[in-house]
Amino acid sequence: MSDLSAEIQLRPTRIGFLVHPADLASVRRIMRACTCLWGGVYNPIIPVFNKPPNEWKSEVYERFKGAAVAKGYVRFFEPDVYVEAEAGLLEKAGLGALREDHTFHSQVITLKELFEPDQDRSWSEPEFGLNVHDVLGQIYKTEQKFILRDKGESVLVKPQRANALVESVFGAYPTSPDMSYIQQAYTDVYKPETIDATPDTWRRVFRGGAETPLRVTRYGLNTERYWYHDLVLFVFDPSRATDLIDLWNLRLEPHPVLPVPIGWFEALADDIYDFLESQHRPVAGNPNGVMHNATIEFGRSIRKTDAERLIKKIKPGLSPGALTLKYWRNSIWIDHRNDRVHRDRRLKVVASEKRVDLILKKDGPRLHTAFEALEPEFSGRHGKGEHRWVNVLRLSNYGNKTIAALLPFNTFDRSWPGLAMGGERVPIGGEGWVYPQRFKNLDHYVSLLNPEEAIIGSLKQLGIKAELSEPGHIAKQMLEHLGGLWGVHLLADLETLKLLNKMAGGLRRKRNDHETIEENFELRTARLKEWTDLISQRQEKGAHGSELAKFTKANIIRLGLETDCPHCNAKNWSTLTSVDYRVVCERCLKPYDFPQAGLRDHNRNWTYRVVGPFSVPDYGRGSYSSLLALRVLSRYRSAMDRMTFTTAMNLNFDGIQREVDFIAWHGDEHMQETHRPPQLLIGEAKSLGRGELITPSELAKLKAVAEKLPEAVIVLAVLRDHFTEAEKKILRNFVTWGRRVNAYGEPTNPVLLLTSHELTMDHHLPSTWKELGGKHSKFADYNHTRTLFAFANATQQIYLDMPSFDQARRQYWQRRHARRLARQSGAEAGSGIANPPIPPPLT
């Protein structure tokens, strides 16, 4: 029986080449090396520098310098492995942790080592990636060895000196003797015409469809593009390494690219005109007259005046709107987080994919599974490197909830977690978990983590020792009874919680500033009618799935018989298995006869008791409110949100000890590729009570945790429908502190507030707020719950009457502007100059 479903994708190894953006010779070598690799045209080139090249200065913002820019490229492309054009670039790019020996497989080599023959060989194979020689062998077997009715044209373009035009547009093979066999294979398979690089060559390739070495690297690969991804004609200077890097990387963005060397622009002006006209056509199925149109983008080394002069070389008569001009590069090195603005992400390149059902096993300390790896049919069984191709595994959001299917990205440090055989580290990113492949016809072992050990391991990487607290164990046991967060809906009712807490007994601890007070309470029973009335009330309010049988099946309550001891008048409760004609009193321990002839009227001897973790007092030591908060976070938009979580934990860091009521990672997407790492959530949950549930000391403890975990979302939940005025006052200060701006213009620690309105919602959040009406209904549309940040922002306005984050930022800048004007006015008054009128504040 399958326990877990997953999606597996086969794609080429994505190699990140690290190079200085002024190193033209290395850029040429990189491009030639990529021409020898399957999928090589989609290997990113990552520029590493301290001082940006002159042509890039206007686009590299002040707060993104040197290593920050390289890190931005790494986040966008998420390479599997890295190749340095020169030693030391890895550390300059902020990837030094990858050089440490955390893995059996090398993740970093130099450009020289990429194709370096073994001592006993005169020919070389790639250390990373799959040799395109295997591709050429497949093409010959399936296509070229036959007599084709319509034999396509193929060319081999001779490289030029002092520039990389041929390498970047058509593809060129390395000239070293140990790699000459690859070019010879291309020649043997295609019988190409060897020609010079000219505008006519460009026409034969891009208008006539002639085969080139660079095109061969795309064999068998599918790319995911949408209707709005129109053609980009990229005009570049092939003698500038910066333009070459931009052109090469542009192919990993979703728009199809047509490279145009600047020296050929005038000669190709009529061809460019034809491309622009052919692309200008109506969008299929759009009734509003929306048109496709191509874009001419100029490389950053080309001055705008020169670009404008070239545009005039295109003959007149273009249809209106057929041409869009662009003089800048998409800032892919910046992690744009405004979800309201559409920005293209990395092009999805896949050879094949399939959905599978995985069987979970446990014959050791960890759960594990295995999958039958996808493989290129044209690859040889054996090869040199460990990373010949990769399989990407993405676990489904459904199925076994005891698996940590959602994990934080380890882009810059792969020392954790070990998800392959023997604890081997694998890259975790937006696509999923990346497993390198070397051999064919093998299953791949997958080591799995449960949510608790995953979060403990992740926090350990951040210098935090974590372990489940006593309330954490209680909440974990409750989840086991309820069958996971889905079953928490049984607790989503205040009257139910009050009754459960009334029935609970045991030891209750109260702490004050001086001592801990302990109180003992016996378990209490509730009559059958109390529960049937409660269930009827819940069903009248529209609560679904709250039948009494579900409470007994989940072992929340258990039916038994209650009798009175004739010796001490104590009430005794007996389970159905322990009741007998003779009963022993729980208090005085004396036996007495079961009162067969003295039963209470209306079957009132039949009563329920809470059992297991639900018998813990103080609302399960706060477990009810924390579980309800986790339920909201897992489904505030839909029931498909991806989340890995753990219940209450004790945290120890920097000599500080703190307890939090839950910790979670929340992902924005489901089975689709995501691009932002999961957001960390830290929760504090309070049960029903009078007075101030949120205190300054509690917020001070949370603040210490948040300072250790910047960008964590702080969740504050209370099991009542409001915050007191005293709570609002201290919460406003706490929210303002959490709103301190990070490098992306976002609040560093957004604060999300939950009350009983959200904790007991029956459906999803927008409908709950809409039904509440009043202030809540103003935030019931999708825009206020589309992200955790938007959700937090809405709750701050609803419950604290605070301005939105954007409004607060505008007010801040208006006050700052007014102060600056006042200072200027005072300085001019002191110099004897009449005060000028103060303009209205900026909006």
N, C-alpha and C positions, 0 to 999 in steps of 0.2 A: 504494500500500500504506500502511495507517495505521500510524503510529509511536507514537501516544499516544491513550489514551481519556480522556474527561473527562465531567463532569456540568455542565450549564448550567441555571441557574435565573433566571427572570424574576420580579422583584418591584418594588414601588414604591420610589422613593428614600426612604431613612430619614433624616429631618432631625432633628438634635439641637438643640432650642431651649434656649439658655442664659438663665437668668433668676434673679433674686434671689427666694428663697422667700417674701418678704413683699410682693412686687410684684403685687398682685391685678389691677391694670389691665392689666399686660403679660401675665399668665397668660390673662386673658379674650381679649386680642387674638391670642394664640398659638392658642387653641382655635378662634377664628373663622377664622383663616387656615387651620388644618388642615381645617376643614370644606369648604374650597375645593380640597382636594388629594386625588387618588386615593391611598388608603391613609393619609390624614391622621390617622385615629383611632389609627394605630400609630406616630406620630411621638413619640419620648420628650421629656419636659421635664426638663432637667437643672438641679437647683438649685445655685447658686454662691453661697457665703457665706464669711465669715470666722468669724462667731459664729453658731452654729445658733439657729433659732427656739426659743422656750421649750418648745413641745410636742415638739420633737425631741431635746432635750438628753439625755433618759434613754436614747435608743437610739443616739446617735452616740458611739462609744467614744472615750476620751481619745487613743488613738494614731491616730484617723482624724478629723482636723479639717479644716475649710474645704476647701482644694483637694484633699485626699486623698479626701474624700467625693465631690466632683464627679468626680474621676478614677475612682472606683469605679463611679459611674453610667455613665461613658463606656465603661469596660471591659465592663460588662454589656450595654449597648445597642449599642455599636459603630456610631455614626451614620456615614453616608456623607459628609454635609456638615453645617455648623453655621449657626445663625441666632442672633445676639446680640440680646437685648431691649435692651441698652445696650452701647455700645462699651467694650471693656476686659475683658468677662467671659471672653473666650477665654483671655487670659493668666492670669486668676485660677483658671481651671479646669485650668491646666497644659498648655494646647494651643497656646501661643504660636507654636510652630514651624509650625503649619498656616497662619499668616498670611503667612509668608515666601513669596516668589514662586518656589516649586518647580514650579509646574504651570501649564499654559495655561488651565486651568479654575479659576475661583474656588471655593474650598472654604468660605469664610466670608463672610457678608453680615450686615447688620443687619435687624431685624424690619421696619423701614421700607422697606428695599430689596427685601424678598421679593415684595411686590406694589406695584411702582412703575411707573406708566405711562411709556412712552417719550414724548419731547417731541412727536412728531407724532400721538399717539393720545390719545383721551379714555378709553380702557379699558385695563386692565392685565392682564398674564399673570404667572404665577409665575416667579421666577428659578430656583427649585429645585422639582422635582416636576412632576407632570402635572396639568393643570387638570381639575377634576372636571366642567367644562363638556363635555369630550369624553365622559366617562362618561354624562352625562345625554343627550347626543345618541345614544349607542348604545342606551340604555334605551328611548328613544322609538322608534328604528327597529325594534328587535327585540321590544318588548313593548307600550308604551303607545299606539302609533298604531292598534293593533287593538282591536276591541271584545272585551273579556275577559269570559268567562263568570263568573268569580269575581274581580271587580275588588277588589283590596286597598285598605284604607284608608290614607290618608296625611295627615300633619299638618305644619303649620308653627307652632311654638310661639313666642309672643312673649317676648323676653328680659325679665328683671327687673332692677330697679336694685339696686345695692349688693351683688350676688352674681352668681356664674356658674353658677347651677343649670341654666339652659337650655343654655348652651354645653357644659357637661360631660355632660349627660344626653341631650339631644335634638339638639343642634347648632344653631348660629345663624350666619348669614352676616354679613360686615362690612357696615357701613352707608355706606361711602364711595361716591360716585357712580361712580368708575371700576371698581367691582366689583359694582355692582347687577345687572349682566347675569347673574351666576351664580345669584343668588336668583330672578331672573326665569325662567331656564331651568328651575329646579326647579319653579317654579309652573306653567310651561307644560306640563311633562312630566306631573306628577302631579295637577295641579288640587287641591292640598291644602286642608284646612280650617285656617284660621288661628285658633288658640285660645290661651287663657291656660295657664300652667303650673300644674297642679293635680294632686292625687293621682289624679283620674279620668283625666287625660291620661297619667299614668304607667301606669295600667292598660291604656289603649287601645294603648300602645306595647309594653309588656313582657308583657302577657297577651293582647292582641288582635293583636299583630304589625303595628301601623301603621308605615308607612314614615316615616323622618325624614331630615333632611339628613345627620346623622352616619352613619346606616346606609348611605347612598349611597356614602360613601367606601370601604366594604368591598367594593364590587362586583367580582366576578370573582376574589376572593382566597380561597385555601385556607389554613386554619390547622391545625397539627399538634398534636393533643391525644391523650392516652391515657386509659385507663379510670379511672385514679386521679385525674384532674383534675376534681374535683367543683366544683360551683357555689360562688361566693363572693358573698354579699350585703354590699356595702360601704356602711356608714353613714357619711356625711360631712357636714361643715358647708360649704355652698356659698359662705359668705362668707369662708372661710379659704383663702388661697392654698396653704398647706401640704397641706390635705386634697385640694384640687383637683389638685395635682401628683401626689399618691399615687394618686388615682383614675385619672387619665389614664395614668400609667405602669403601673398594675395591668393594663391591657388588653394590655400586652406581656409579661405572664406567662401561663403556659398555662391557668390556671383561668378558665373563663367568669365574667364579672363582671356583677352586677346592682346598679346604683347606687341607693342609697336616701337621699334628703336627710333629715337628722335632723329637720327640722321636719315631715316627712310620716310619720314612723315610726308614730305612733299611728294615723293615718288608714289606714295600709297594713298594720296589724298582722294583720288576717285574711288579706290577700294573702300576707304573709310566712309565715304559718302554712301556707298551701296549698303554697307553694314548698318549704318544709322537708319537708312530708309527701311531696310528689311526688318529691323527690330521694332520699328514704330508701327504697331498694329493693335487693334482692340484687345482688351483682356477678355478671354473667352467667358461667356456667361454673365458678364457685367453689363447691366442695362443703362448705366450712367455715363457711358462713353469714356471710361478710364482706358488709357493707352499704355502699352509697354513703350519704354524708350531706353536707349543705350546711354552710357555715361563715358565721356572721355576724361580720364584721370591722368594728371601729369605727375611724374616723379618729383620728389621733394628737392632734388638738386636742380630742377629746371625753373628758371626765373619766370615769374608771372608774365612779364613783358614778352619774353620769348614764346611762351605758350600762346598768348593772345595773337602774336604774329603768325604762328603756325596755323591757328584755327582759321585765319583768313584765307589760307591756301585751299580750304575745302570749297569746292565750287558752289555757287549760290543755288537756291531752289530747294533747300531742305524743308520738309514739312514742319510747320510750327510745332514745337514741343518734341521734335525728334532727337534733340541733342541736349544733354545735361553736362555742364562742365564742373570739374572738381579739381581743386589745387591743393588738397591736403590728404593725408592718410588717415584712415580710421584708427582711432587711438585704442588699439586692441591691448596695449600695455597698461591701460587703466581699467580697474575693476569697477565698471559702471553698475550701480545698484538701484537706480531708479527704475522700478518695474513698470512705470507708466510709459516709458520711452522704449520703443522697439529698437534693439540693436542686434545685428547679426552675430551669431556665435560661430564657433568652429564648424567647418564643413564635416558632415558625417560621412566617413568613407568605410564601407563594409564589403567584404567579399561574399559572405553568406551568414545566415543567422537561423536560429531555430529556438522553439520553446521546448522545455523538457520538464519532467517530473523527477525530483531528486529524492532518493531514499536516505533517510537519516539513520546513522549507526552510532553506537557508543560502545567501543570495546577498550576504552582507556579513560583518561581524565576528561576528554573533550568529545563533544559531538562532532561528527564528520560526515562527509558525503563524497561522492565522486561523480564526474560527468564524462561522457565520451567526447573527447576534444574534436572540434572541427579542424579541418586541415585543407590546404590547397591541393587539389588533385594532381597538379603538375610538379609538386615538390618531390625531391628525392627523399628516400627514407632517412638517410643520415646527412648530417651537415656539420659545419665547424662550430658555430656559435650556439649559445643557449637560447638566444632571442631571435630565432629565424622568423617566426610569426607569433601572434598572440591570440588568445581567446579571452574575450571580455564577458564576465559573468555578472548578471544583475538579478538579484533575488526578488521575488515577487513580494508585494505588500500583504498578500493573503497567506493563509496556511499557518505554519507553526510560529506562534508569537513568542516562543521562548528563545528564538534565534535573533541575534543582533544583526538584522539585515541592513540597517542604515548605520554607517560608520563615518567618522570625520575623515576628510581627505588627508593623505600623508604626502602631499606633493613635494615638500622640501625636506622631509625626514621620514624614511621608510623603516626606521628601526622598530616600529610597532604598527600594526599587529602582525603576527605570523599566521597567515591563512593558507599556507601550502604545506606540502609534505615536510616534516621535520621542523615546523615553525618557520619555514622560509617566508621572507617578506615579499609582498606583492604591492604594486601601486594601487591606490584607491583614489578615484577621482569622479568626475561628473558622469563618465560612461558606466562605471561600476568597478569591479575588481578585475585587475589585468593579470592574466596568467601567461607567462612566456612559454613557448613551445619549441622543442628541438626535433623530436622524433615523431613519426607518424604511427597511427594505429595504437594509441595509448589512451587510457583513461587518466583523468587528472584528479588528484586528491585535493579535497577542500576541507580545511580545518575551520570549525565554526565556533563562535563565542556566544555565550548567553549574555543578555543585556547587562547584568550586574558586573560580570568580569570585564566586559568591554568598556564600560564607563570607568571602572576602577583602574584598568590599564591605561586608558586615555588620560585620566587625571594624574596618574603617576608620571607620565611624560611631562606634565606641567608642574611637577614638584609638589603634588598634593597626594597625601596618603588618605585613602577613603575606605570605609567599611560600613556595612549595614548597621544601623542603630537598632535599639529594641523596637521603637515604632516602625522602623523599616521592615523588620522581620514580621511584625503583626500584619502590616499592609500586604506584604508579599504572600502570607498565608491566606489572607482574604481573597486576593486575586486568584489563587489556586482553587479556592472554593467556587468563585464566581465564573471561572473559565476565562479569565482575562478581562481586559477593559470593556469588552462588549457586555459582560454580565453586570457591570457597575450600574447599569440603568435601573437595577432593582433598588439601589440606594438613592436614586435621584428624586427624593421626596422628603421634605422636612418632617412631616408627621411620622413617616416610617422611621427616620433616624431618631426622632424623639422616643418612639416606642422601643426601638432596639436599645437605646441607651438606658431607658428606664428599666429594662429587663436585665441589663448587664450588671455584674457584680465583680468581686475580686478586690484587688488592692488598688487604691487610688493614691497618687502622690501629688502633693501641692508644694511648690517651692516658693519661698519668699527670699528676701535679702539675707536672712539670718539662718534659716533652717529649712529642712524638708519635713513636711507633715504627712503622715501616712494614715489613711482611713480604710477600714475593711467593710465591704458590703457583700451581702449574700445575693446570689442570683435570684431574680424575681421571675415570676411566671406571668403570662398574659392569657386571658381566656380566649377560647376559640372565636367567640363573637367579636372580640376586639380586633382580631386579625381579619375576619371576614368583612367587618364594617370598614376597616382601613382599605382593603383591596377594592371594595365597592366605590369608595370615595376616589381612589386613584383612577379607576376605570371611568368614572363619571367625568373626571377632568381630562380624559382623552389619553391617559398613559397606556401605552401598548406593552404587551409582554410582561405584565406585573401580576400574573396569576399566583395564587397562594402556593400551588404545586412547585413553582420555580424557587420559592424561598426554602421549601423543605428539600427539594432536590439538590440545591446548592449548599445544604447543611448550614444554613443561616439560623433556622429555628428547627426544633424537634418536638414532636407531639409526645405527651406523657400524661400520667394521672397524678393529681394532687390530693393528698389526704392530710387530716389533722391528727397529730399525736395525742392520745388521751392522757399521757403522762405529763408532758410539758407544754402542750398546746402549740408546738412548733408545726409549721407547714412543711410537709415532705413531698418531694416530687420524684416519681419513679418512671423510668423509661419503659417502653412496651416490652422490652426483653427482661427487665429486672423486677417488674411488679409480680407479686405472689400473694397467696392467701395470708401469709405472715410478712409484715413489713418491719424493718428496723429503722428507728428514728435517726435522722442524720445529726440531731443535736444531742439528745440524751442517750442515744445508742441502745435504747430499750425496745424490744420487739412488741408489736401489737397486731391485732387482727385487722385485715383489710375490711373497711366498713361496707360490706356487701349490702346490708339493709339500710345503710344510712348515707346514701349518695346524695349529693347536692341536687337541688332542682335545676332543670333545664340543662343537664349534662355539664354542669360547671366544674366537675372534677377533671374534665379534659382541658388541659392547658398546654401552652407552648413555652419552651425555654430557648434562649439563644445558646449556641454551642460553638466550640472552637474559638477562633480569634474574635468572633463577634460577641463573646462574653466579656471582652476587655472593656472596662468603663472609660469614662471621659471620651465618648464617641470613638472608641477603639484607639485611644491615645492619639487622636487627631487623624487617624487613618482614613476615616470616611471622607473628610474634606479634601485630603490630598489625592485620593483615588478619583473623586469627582472632578477635581481640577485637571488631572491627567486625561480623563475622559473628554473634557471640553477641548483640550489642546489637540487631541487625536482626531477630532471630528468637527472643529468649529466651522470649517467650510464644507467638508464632506466626510464620509466614512472611509475615505481612501487615503488620508494623509499618512505619510511614512513617518514613523517615530520609534526610537529606541529609548527606553527609560528604565529607571530604577527607583525604588521607594526610598524612604528616609535614610540618610547616610551621615555618619560622623566624618568630618574633614579635618585633617591635621596638616598645617603648612606654616612655615616661617615662625614656628613657636606658638601658633594660634590654633585653637580647637573650636570648631563650629559645627552645628548640626543644621542640615537643610532637610526639608520634608520630601523633596523629590528632585531628581536630575534627569534631564532628557535631551536628546538630539531630535530636532524636528526638521524634516525635509519638505520642500515646497512641491515636489512632483512625485509621481507614482512609479510606473514602469518606464517612463520616458527619461531621456537623459536630462540631468540637471546641471547647473553651471555654478551654483553657489554652494559652498559646503553647508552641511546641516547646521542649523542654529542651536546653540547650547541654551538650555532653559534651567534656571535655578528657582525652586519653588518654596514658598512659605505658606502654609495653609492653617487656618484657624477654624475651630468648631463653633457651635452656638454658644453664646455667653452674653453676659451683661457688661456694660462699661466698655472700656477701651481694650479691644483685642490686639490692636497694633500699637506697640509701644516704641519709644525712642531707643531702648536697649535692643529690641528685636531688629530694628532697622540698622542700628550700628553694626550688629553682627552680619547682617546681609551685605552691608556696604563693604566690610572687610573681605567677604567672599567675592563680591563683584569687582573689587580692585585687583584681585588676583586673576579674575577671568573677564577681562574687557571684552565687550561685544556679546556677553551673555545677557539674555533676556531675563529680567527678574519678574517672577509671577507671585502676586500676593492675592490669596483667596480667603474669603470669610463666608461662613455659613449663615449669613443674614443678608437682608436686601439693601443694606446701606452701610456707610462708614459714619462714625460719629464726627461731630465738629472738631473735637480734639484730634481724632485720627486724620481728618482731612488736612488739618494744619501741618502736621509733621509729614504727611504723605506728599503734600505739595513741595516741600523742601527736598524730600527724597527723590521725587520725580524730576525736579529741576537739576539735582545733582546727576541723575542718570542721563539727562539730556545733554551733558557736556559733549561737544561735537568731536567726532573722530576725523580721520583723514579723508573720509568719503562724504563728509557733511551730514552724517547720521548721528543719532544719539548713541553714545558709547554703551550704555546699559539701559535699554528701554524697559519701562516698568509697566507690566500688564496687570490690571486689577480685575478680579472676579468676585462676584457676590452670589447669593443663592439663586438669583435670576438665571445666571449662566450655569451654575453648578447643577441645577435641577432641570435644565432644558430637556425637552422630550425629543425635539428634532434637531435642526441645525440652528446656528446662531442668528442669522438674519430674520428667520421667521419668528424666533423667540422675541427679538427686540421689536419687531413689527407689531406683534400681539400686545406687548407691554404698552405701546403708545407713548405719548409725551416725548420726553427728551430721548428715550431709547430709540423711538421710531425714526428719528432724524439720521440715525447711523445704521439703518437696517439694510442699506444697499451694499452691493458687492465691494465697492471701493473701500469701504471701511473694515472689511475683513479679508481682503485679498492676500495680505501678508501678516505675519506676526507683528511687525512694526505698525502697520495700519490699525490692527486690532488693539494694540496697546495704546496708540494715540487716541482712538475712539473712547476707550474706557476711562482715560484720564479726563477727557472732556465731559463724559457722562457723570462720573462719580465725584470728581474733584472740581468741576466747573473751571478747569484750566483752559487757556487757549491752546490750539493745536501746536504741534512742534513748529510747523512752518510759520504760523502767526507769531509765535514767541521769537523766532529768529528774525522776522521782519521788524518786530518791535525793538529787538536788540540793536539792529543796524540803524533804525531811526533814531534811537536815543544816542547812539555813538555819533551819528552824523550831526545831531543837534548840539552835542557837546563840542564837537570840532568847530562848528560854526560859532558857538559862543566863545571859544578860546580865540578864534580869529578876530571876532568882533572886539573882545577885550584888548587884544594886542594893538589893534588899529586905534582904539580909543586912547590908549596910553601914549600913542605916538602923535596924537592930535588930529588924526584923520576921522572924519565923520563916520559914524556907524552906518554901514550899508544895510538895506532891508534884508531880513533873514528869509530865504526861500522856504516854501513848505517842505516838510520831511519827505525823503525818498519813499516810494512805495514799491 
